[in-house]
Every structure is written in structure tokens, then in C-alpha cells.
């Protein structure tokens, strides 16, 4: 896998002007919509036609600007938040701006280098994901949400069993070369240390290197084969493996809350929304279902995904946007990384930050591909 610095040239883009809405607008209307959105992103205030007419490069009268703004309003791309106020972009206007009028450049070189230095491939996957979350939150000054790596994509590198009192065994799992998990499983009888060692050796030879989802299927197939042709060692080893991969880790209660990781929650307080909206957003992050639905949509898509306002999931998200993208480990999509921020976020800065962090994280999680 190439580093982000090697791939960054491919990310440069110019406005595509490919959507039907953009094609229906003449160039003057496109440019005024772009100016309205950019000014609104900068200060969050309604933009008056008179102010636009006085900007450098605008060579038409205030009356002409008002006519263009009226056309944009009729198309649902801008609105007046108050009587006699200036215009602010609607969700539809922001979507058109992002899809067709926004130029995105790669992350600045210095920031990309800091990402690559911080996400050292020698660190464990948990440390890498946690660091990436904090780094992206710091880069964007927004709340970062990371869908943690799916264990089904992890490959078994080594398994070892140690006897414990009370017909139990400690299972030591090594996944993807660096991730170590400990699990305690119940046994149907007392096993000697030698039996457990032999069972571990058999499983390492038979299933070592297989992804966990394939391993479970292979276990089922093996256990359904003719038991009379199966040695006692094989039967014991398969039984131990089945108990291992059916049983949750000893910290199952904590893991049940760890489908995703959130960093920079305090940034939600800067959304400029009402206290009720902020409180509801905090509750949403606690309940998980809405956030997981959003992340799953990104998991099943390619590249940067952007949800503006209610696109992200109903009225609760009407004042926020989500920018996310999948990340990989060993060439397979394994999680999602993204940020939640105000709809008037600086998309030209946030999109490359999300993209770069996901690319660098993917490279760090796949050191063999470098």
C-alpha cells in the first residue's frame, strides 16, 4: 500500500459541475451560490445582496445580485432566516456546493507527515485506531467517530491454552501478528497441560493464518465430519476452538459498548445549536443505534461519504454534517473513520483531513503491504 504522501497527488480535484442542478444554473448563479456558502462557512451570518455586490470581482449591480439571489431561493438553494435578512444556504445548496462547486486539495505536507509519524505501524491496532481518532479530532477541531475493526476480518496467528481451576482454561489469541486477546472458556472436563498444549499445536497447524470468519466455517465443517475417523486429539481441539470462538472476551460487558470510539465530544458544544439539540446529540452517541447506522452506510460504500443535515438521520442531525470514509487492514475494509461537525464546516479542509487520516491508518494497519 502506498503512503498518503505518495497518493496525495491523485486526490487533487476541481469542481466537476456534473449534477443536473448545477448544469441548470448559469455560471453567474453558480458563482454567487459559491460566494454565499463560503461567506456563511466563514462567519455563520446571513449574506446580504448589497454585501455581495461590493465584493472584489463582482461587476454587476446590487439589483442584479438580488435577482440572482431570488433565483437561487426559488430553486431552494438559499433561504432567508428572518424577514429582510440576507440569505443562508439550505441543505440542498450545501449539497450542490460540495458536489459541484468545491475544489479539494490534499492535506498540507507538514500535517500529512505528522500523521505518518504518529501512526507508527509497530503499534497495536487498538493503539493505532485510538491515536487516529484523537489526531483527526485535533486536526479538524470536531468530534471524531471511529467504527472499530471488525474482528471477523482478523486472521488467527497463534492460539494457546493454559489450564485454570474449576474446569476452565485461559485462551491466548494472537491476531494479525500484533493483537493479543485473552479469553477464559468453560470446559466439560479437566484437561492436562499436555492435552491443552497438543490441542493448541493442532489448531495452529490446521487453522493458522485463516480469517476468523473463515475459521468458524471451517470449524463447523470439521465438527460435522465423520467422528469415527477423528482422533481424540482432533475432537478435543475442535471442541476447545468452538468454545473459544463462541465465548466473548472476559471483558464482554465493556466490549459491548465498544463498537465505535468517540474523540473530542466537547466539540459538540461548539455547534451553535440549542442546549436541547446538544443534549440529544450526546444521548444519540450514547444510544449508538443512529451512529452505527450512519457508520454502516460508510462501511458499505467506497471513498469519502458526506451526509449534510437530515441526510445523516432525521431532525436530530439537521444542524450537523458527517464526513466519513472506510479504512482497511491487509487490503480489506475493516472499519470507518469520520467527523461530526456543523453543516457550515470548512469542507475543503475537513474532507482531505478525513481522507488522509484513513489512508495513513490503513497503511499502518497493513505494514506488510508497504
ROFI-792258 format. One record per residue (C-alpha): x, y, z. Coordinates in nm, 3 decimals. Layout:
BEGIN
+---------+---------+---------+
:      xx :      yy :      zz :
+---------+---------+---------+
:       X :       Y :       Z :
...
+---------+---------+---------+
***
This chain:
BEGIN
+---------+---------+---------+
:      xx :      yy :      zz :
+---------+---------+---------+
:   0.000 :   0.000 :   0.000 :
:   0.136 :   0.344 :  -0.089 :
:   0.167 :   0.605 :   0.183 :
:  -0.070 :   0.900 :   0.186 :
:   0.215 :   1.128 :   0.079 :
:   0.271 :   0.911 :  -0.231 :
:  -0.100 :   0.904 :  -0.317 :
:  -0.190 :   1.266 :  -0.241 :
:  -0.142 :   1.392 :  -0.596 :
:  -0.430 :   1.171 :  -0.710 :
:  -0.664 :   1.340 :  -0.468 :
:  -0.649 :   1.687 :  -0.621 :
:  -0.982 :   1.777 :  -0.774 :
:  -1.154 :   2.059 :  -0.948 :
:  -1.528 :   2.136 :  -0.941 :
:  -1.696 :   1.872 :  -1.153 :
:  -2.013 :   2.062 :  -1.246 :
:  -2.169 :   1.723 :  -1.314 :
:  -2.501 :   1.742 :  -1.131 :
:  -2.822 :   1.834 :  -1.308 :
:  -2.889 :   2.119 :  -1.066 :
:  -2.551 :   2.273 :  -1.135 :
:  -2.596 :   2.245 :  -1.510 :
:  -2.931 :   2.423 :  -1.486 :
:  -2.768 :   2.723 :  -1.315 :
:  -2.578 :   2.970 :  -1.530 :
:  -2.219 :   3.046 :  -1.436 :
:  -2.314 :   3.372 :  -1.263 :
:  -2.565 :   3.194 :  -1.035 :
:  -2.310 :   2.921 :  -0.960 :
:  -2.051 :   3.177 :  -0.856 :
:  -2.293 :   3.367 :  -0.633 :
:  -2.404 :   3.045 :  -0.463 :
:  -2.038 :   2.961 :  -0.408 :
:  -1.975 :   3.304 :  -0.254 :
:  -2.280 :   3.276 :  -0.027 :
:  -2.173 :   2.934 :   0.101 :
:  -1.812 :   3.037 :   0.154 :
:  -1.907 :   3.351 :   0.347 :
:  -2.161 :   3.159 :   0.553 :
:  -1.898 :   2.895 :   0.637 :
:  -1.658 :   3.170 :   0.743 :
:  -1.883 :   3.362 :   0.982 :
:  -2.221 :   3.186 :   1.004 :
:  -2.411 :   3.505 :   0.921 :
:  -2.674 :   3.568 :   0.651 :
:  -2.523 :   3.719 :   0.337 :
:  -2.688 :   4.036 :   0.202 :
:  -2.708 :   4.109 :  -0.171 :
:  -2.552 :   4.452 :  -0.113 :
:  -2.252 :   4.294 :   0.057 :
:  -2.206 :   4.052 :  -0.232 :
:  -2.229 :   4.333 :  -0.488 :
:  -1.943 :   4.515 :  -0.317 :
:  -1.705 :   4.217 :  -0.315 :
:  -1.393 :   4.232 :  -0.534 :
:  -1.451 :   4.075 :  -0.873 :
:  -1.828 :   4.133 :  -0.872 :
:  -1.901 :   4.360 :  -1.165 :
:  -2.280 :   4.374 :  -1.157 :
:  -2.524 :   4.597 :  -0.972 :
:  -2.686 :   4.518 :  -0.639 :
:  -3.018 :   4.484 :  -0.828 :
:  -2.870 :   4.212 :  -1.049 :
:  -2.733 :   4.033 :  -0.740 :
:  -3.079 :   4.048 :  -0.581 :
:  -3.232 :   3.892 :  -0.895 :
:  -2.977 :   3.609 :  -0.891 :
:  -3.035 :   3.551 :  -0.520 :
:  -3.409 :   3.536 :  -0.583 :
:  -3.348 :   3.268 :  -0.848 :
:  -3.134 :   3.068 :  -0.602 :
:  -3.407 :   3.098 :  -0.338 :
:  -3.674 :   2.985 :  -0.585 :
:  -3.465 :   2.675 :  -0.655 :
:  -3.441 :   2.601 :  -0.281 :
:  -3.065 :   2.658 :  -0.267 :
:  -3.073 :   2.956 :  -0.027 :
:  -3.325 :   3.092 :   0.222 :
:  -3.386 :   3.396 :   0.440 :
:  -3.370 :   3.301 :   0.810 :
:  -3.551 :   3.626 :   0.904 :
:  -3.761 :   3.886 :   0.724 :
:  -3.542 :   4.139 :   0.541 :
:  -3.232 :   3.937 :   0.632 :
:  -2.967 :   3.818 :   0.394 :
:  -2.950 :   3.463 :   0.261 :
:  -2.801 :   3.144 :   0.403 :
:  -2.755 :   2.819 :   0.209 :
:  -3.008 :   2.538 :   0.255 :
:  -2.905 :   2.174 :   0.290 :
:  -2.974 :   2.142 :  -0.084 :
:  -2.749 :   2.442 :  -0.152 :
:  -2.470 :   2.298 :   0.063 :
:  -2.503 :   1.964 :  -0.116 :
:  -2.477 :   2.130 :  -0.457 :
:  -2.176 :   2.332 :  -0.337 :
:  -1.993 :   2.022 :  -0.207 :
:  -2.076 :   1.803 :  -0.505 :
:  -2.013 :   2.051 :  -0.784 :
:  -1.851 :   2.377 :  -0.676 :
:  -1.593 :   2.272 :  -0.417 :
:  -1.225 :   2.228 :  -0.503 :
:  -1.049 :   1.984 :  -0.270 :
:  -0.670 :   1.972 :  -0.234 :
:  -0.459 :   1.718 :  -0.042 :
:  -0.377 :   1.775 :   0.323 :
:  -0.080 :   2.012 :   0.366 :
:   0.250 :   1.824 :   0.353 :
:   0.352 :   1.908 :   0.712 :
:   0.025 :   1.777 :   0.855 :
:   0.042 :   1.458 :   0.645 :
:   0.397 :   1.396 :   0.769 :
:   0.285 :   1.439 :   1.131 :
:   0.010 :   1.182 :   1.074 :
:   0.253 :   0.928 :   0.931 :
:   0.497 :   0.984 :   1.217 :
:   0.226 :   0.948 :   1.482 :
:   0.064 :   0.635 :   1.334 :
:   0.361 :   0.401 :   1.371 :
:   0.294 :   0.054 :   1.219 :
:   0.474 :  -0.107 :   1.516 :
:   0.188 :  -0.013 :   1.749 :
:  -0.109 :  -0.241 :   1.815 :
:  -0.429 :  -0.200 :   1.609 :
:  -0.615 :  -0.069 :   1.917 :
:  -0.348 :   0.195 :   1.976 :
:  -0.343 :   0.296 :   1.610 :
:  -0.720 :   0.339 :   1.588 :
:  -0.734 :   0.533 :   1.915 :
:  -0.448 :   0.761 :   1.806 :
:  -0.607 :   0.818 :   1.463 :
:  -0.931 :   0.920 :   1.631 :
:  -0.758 :   1.174 :   1.855 :
:  -0.543 :   1.308 :   1.572 :
:  -0.839 :   1.362 :   1.341 :
:  -1.037 :   1.534 :   1.615 :
:  -0.740 :   1.764 :   1.676 :
:  -0.688 :   1.830 :   1.303 :
:  -1.050 :   1.925 :   1.241 :
:  -1.143 :   2.054 :   1.590 :
:  -1.452 :   1.837 :   1.562 :
:  -1.592 :   1.522 :   1.719 :
:  -1.435 :   1.213 :   1.564 :
:  -1.619 :   0.880 :   1.541 :
:  -1.441 :   0.557 :   1.450 :
:  -1.612 :   0.225 :   1.380 :
:  -1.366 :  -0.020 :   1.532 :
:  -1.211 :  -0.300 :   1.326 :
:  -1.445 :  -0.592 :   1.274 :
:  -1.295 :  -0.898 :   1.436 :
:  -1.418 :  -1.124 :   1.155 :
:  -1.151 :  -0.968 :   0.933 :
:  -0.872 :  -1.055 :   1.179 :
:  -0.653 :  -1.355 :   1.099 :
:  -0.553 :  -1.612 :   1.360 :
:  -0.175 :  -1.622 :   1.401 :
:  -0.140 :  -1.828 :   1.719 :
:  -0.359 :  -1.990 :   1.984 :
:  -0.253 :  -2.127 :   2.321 :
:  -0.446 :  -2.284 :   2.610 :
:  -0.345 :  -2.275 :   2.978 :
:  -0.534 :  -2.471 :   3.249 :
:  -0.722 :  -2.284 :   3.522 :
:  -0.901 :  -2.410 :   3.831 :
:  -1.268 :  -2.505 :   3.817 :
:  -1.272 :  -2.671 :   3.473 :
:  -1.172 :  -2.356 :   3.290 :
:  -0.891 :  -2.262 :   3.053 :
:  -0.720 :  -1.937 :   2.962 :
:  -0.703 :  -1.890 :   2.584 :
:  -0.430 :  -1.664 :   2.446 :
:  -0.507 :  -1.547 :   2.090 :
:  -0.266 :  -1.362 :   1.863 :
:  -0.447 :  -1.192 :   1.572 :
:  -0.287 :  -1.013 :   1.277 :
:   0.062 :  -1.061 :   1.425 :
:   0.027 :  -0.788 :   1.688 :
:  -0.312 :  -0.801 :   1.857 :
:  -0.328 :  -1.022 :   2.166 :
:  -0.656 :  -1.126 :   2.331 :
:  -0.710 :  -1.330 :   2.646 :
:  -1.032 :  -1.528 :   2.696 :
:  -1.148 :  -1.762 :   2.970 :
:  -1.360 :  -2.056 :   2.849 :
:  -1.551 :  -2.324 :   3.043 :
:  -1.450 :  -2.689 :   2.994 :
:  -1.665 :  -3.002 :   3.008 :
:  -1.386 :  -3.191 :   3.189 :
:  -1.041 :  -3.142 :   3.338 :
:  -0.767 :  -3.114 :   3.075 :
:  -0.399 :  -3.170 :   3.148 :
:  -0.145 :  -2.908 :   3.048 :
:  -0.006 :  -3.153 :   2.789 :
:  -0.351 :  -3.205 :   2.633 :
:  -0.407 :  -2.832 :   2.604 :
:  -0.063 :  -2.781 :   2.451 :
:  -0.123 :  -3.055 :   2.191 :
:  -0.467 :  -2.911 :   2.109 :
:  -0.313 :  -2.567 :   2.056 :
:  -0.042 :  -2.711 :   1.828 :
:  -0.305 :  -2.894 :   1.621 :
:  -0.518 :  -2.580 :   1.581 :
:  -0.217 :  -2.364 :   1.489 :
:  -0.115 :  -2.611 :   1.219 :
:  -0.469 :  -2.655 :   1.086 :
:  -0.617 :  -2.306 :   1.110 :
:  -0.321 :  -2.068 :   1.149 :
:  -0.345 :  -1.770 :   0.914 :
:  -0.719 :  -1.805 :   0.845 :
:  -0.953 :  -1.506 :   0.899 :
:  -1.183 :  -1.562 :   1.194 :
:  -1.498 :  -1.574 :   0.981 :
:  -1.347 :  -1.847 :   0.762 :
:  -1.216 :  -2.024 :   1.071 :
:  -1.564 :  -2.053 :   1.220 :
:  -1.697 :  -2.203 :   0.897 :
:  -1.405 :  -2.449 :   0.883 :
:  -1.470 :  -2.548 :   1.244 :
:  -1.834 :  -2.627 :   1.171 :
:  -1.738 :  -2.831 :   0.864 :
:  -1.474 :  -3.023 :   1.059 :
:  -1.705 :  -3.097 :   1.351 :
:  -1.973 :  -3.228 :   1.112 :
:  -1.735 :  -3.480 :   0.953 :
:  -1.727 :  -3.849 :   1.047 :
:  -1.642 :  -3.851 :   1.418 :
:  -1.531 :  -4.215 :   1.399 :
:  -1.247 :  -4.113 :   1.172 :
:  -1.146 :  -3.832 :   1.403 :
:  -0.879 :  -3.885 :   1.666 :
:  -0.946 :  -3.798 :   2.028 :
:  -0.696 :  -3.514 :   1.999 :
:  -0.877 :  -3.365 :   1.698 :
:  -1.213 :  -3.390 :   1.873 :
:  -1.077 :  -3.221 :   2.186 :
:  -0.902 :  -2.948 :   1.986 :
:  -1.212 :  -2.868 :   1.781 :
:  -1.427 :  -2.860 :   2.093 :
:  -1.186 :  -2.619 :   2.261 :
:  -1.177 :  -2.400 :   1.948 :
:  -1.556 :  -2.395 :   1.922 :
:  -1.581 :  -2.284 :   2.287 :
:  -1.315 :  -2.018 :   2.226 :
:  -1.483 :  -1.854 :   1.930 :
:  -1.833 :  -1.878 :   2.070 :
:  -1.732 :  -1.724 :   2.402 :
:  -1.691 :  -1.345 :   2.428 :
:  -1.377 :  -1.199 :   2.585 :
:  -1.369 :  -1.179 :   2.964 :
:  -1.435 :  -0.806 :   2.928 :
:  -1.752 :  -0.870 :   2.725 :
:  -1.951 :  -0.610 :   2.914 :
:  -1.701 :  -0.341 :   2.819 :
:  -1.670 :  -0.470 :   2.462 :
:  -2.045 :  -0.446 :   2.412 :
:  -2.005 :  -0.070 :   2.434 :
:  -1.702 :  -0.056 :   2.206 :
:  -1.849 :  -0.085 :   1.856 :
:  -1.717 :   0.263 :   1.793 :
:  -1.484 :   0.513 :   1.953 :
:  -1.560 :   0.884 :   2.002 :
:  -1.295 :   1.152 :   2.048 :
:  -1.344 :   1.524 :   2.104 :
:  -1.705 :   1.506 :   2.228 :
:  -1.668 :   1.857 :   2.369 :
:  -1.668 :   1.990 :   2.012 :
:  -2.042 :   1.916 :   2.002 :
:  -2.083 :   2.211 :   2.237 :
:  -1.949 :   2.442 :   1.964 :
:  -2.222 :   2.361 :   1.712 :
:  -2.412 :   2.676 :   1.795 :
:  -2.733 :   2.477 :   1.843 :
:  -2.978 :   2.488 :   2.129 :
:  -2.899 :   2.314 :   2.455 :
:  -3.173 :   2.060 :   2.378 :
:  -3.014 :   1.971 :   2.044 :
:  -2.669 :   1.929 :   2.200 :
:  -2.815 :   1.714 :   2.479 :
:  -2.997 :   1.497 :   2.225 :
:  -2.678 :   1.455 :   2.024 :
:  -2.492 :   1.337 :   2.335 :
:  -2.774 :   1.091 :   2.402 :
:  -2.757 :   0.969 :   2.042 :
:  -2.388 :   0.893 :   2.077 :
:  -2.467 :   0.703 :   2.397 :
:  -2.754 :   0.501 :   2.245 :
:  -2.536 :   0.406 :   1.949 :
:  -2.804 :   0.283 :   1.706 :
:  -2.827 :   0.601 :   1.494 :
:  -2.450 :   0.646 :   1.485 :
:  -2.388 :   0.281 :   1.396 :
:  -2.643 :   0.308 :   1.112 :
:  -2.453 :   0.609 :   0.978 :
:  -2.117 :   0.432 :   1.004 :
:  -2.252 :   0.116 :   0.842 :
:  -2.361 :   0.320 :   0.539 :
:  -2.000 :   0.433 :   0.501 :
:  -1.868 :   0.080 :   0.560 :
:  -2.062 :  -0.043 :   0.258 :
:  -1.952 :   0.245 :   0.032 :
:  -1.630 :   0.350 :  -0.136 :
:  -1.438 :   0.670 :  -0.072 :
:  -1.544 :   0.978 :   0.120 :
:  -1.911 :   0.983 :   0.222 :
:  -2.079 :   1.310 :   0.323 :
:  -2.414 :   1.345 :   0.498 :
:  -2.546 :   1.701 :   0.536 :
:  -2.814 :   1.784 :   0.791 :
:  -3.110 :   1.547 :   0.786 :
:  -2.931 :   1.322 :   0.534 :
:  -2.744 :   1.195 :   0.841 :
:  -3.057 :   1.066 :   1.010 :
:  -3.361 :   1.287 :   1.064 :
:  -3.428 :   1.606 :   1.254 :
:  -3.176 :   1.534 :   1.530 :
:  -2.891 :   1.583 :   1.280 :
:  -3.039 :   1.885 :   1.099 :
:  -2.767 :   2.120 :   1.225 :
:  -2.470 :   1.886 :   1.168 :
:  -2.283 :   1.714 :   0.888 :
:  -2.089 :   1.387 :   0.892 :
:  -1.782 :   1.323 :   0.676 :
:  -1.655 :   0.966 :   0.685 :
:  -1.467 :   0.702 :   0.489 :
:  -1.376 :   0.334 :   0.530 :
:  -1.026 :   0.228 :   0.633 :
:  -0.854 :  -0.102 :   0.560 :
:  -0.631 :  -0.367 :   0.714 :
:  -0.440 :  -0.607 :   0.490 :
:  -0.636 :  -0.490 :   0.185 :
:  -0.984 :  -0.547 :   0.332 :
:  -1.224 :  -0.281 :   0.460 :
:  -1.240 :  -0.323 :   0.836 :
:  -1.385 :  -0.002 :   0.985 :
:  -1.493 :   0.359 :   0.929 :
:  -1.343 :   0.687 :   1.042 :
:  -1.516 :   1.025 :   1.028 :
:  -1.609 :   1.353 :   1.196 :
:  -1.931 :   1.518 :   1.308 :
:  -1.945 :   1.897 :   1.286 :
:  -2.170 :   2.190 :   1.195 :
:  -2.327 :   2.200 :   0.850 :
:  -2.122 :   2.515 :   0.792 :
:  -1.795 :   2.323 :   0.842 :
:  -1.496 :   2.406 :   0.620 :
:  -1.550 :   2.111 :   0.386 :
:  -1.241 :   2.192 :   0.178 :
:  -1.029 :   2.140 :   0.493 :
:  -1.224 :   1.859 :   0.662 :
:  -1.256 :   1.626 :   0.361 :
:  -0.879 :   1.594 :   0.298 :
:  -0.815 :   1.557 :   0.674 :
:  -1.056 :   1.262 :   0.694 :
:  -0.919 :   1.110 :   0.373 :
:  -0.556 :   1.144 :   0.482 :
:  -0.613 :   1.002 :   0.829 :
:  -0.797 :   0.698 :   0.689 :
:  -0.525 :   0.635 :   0.431 :
:  -0.241 :   0.663 :   0.682 :
:  -0.429 :   0.444 :   0.932 :
:  -0.487 :   0.182 :   0.659 :
:  -0.118 :   0.181 :   0.574 :
:  -0.021 :   0.145 :   0.941 :
:  -0.263 :  -0.146 :   0.986 :
:  -0.116 :  -0.318 :   0.678 :
:   0.263 :  -0.300 :   0.732 :
:   0.323 :  -0.599 :   0.505 :
:   0.181 :  -0.406 :   0.209 :
:   0.416 :  -0.111 :   0.238 :
+---------+---------+---------+
***
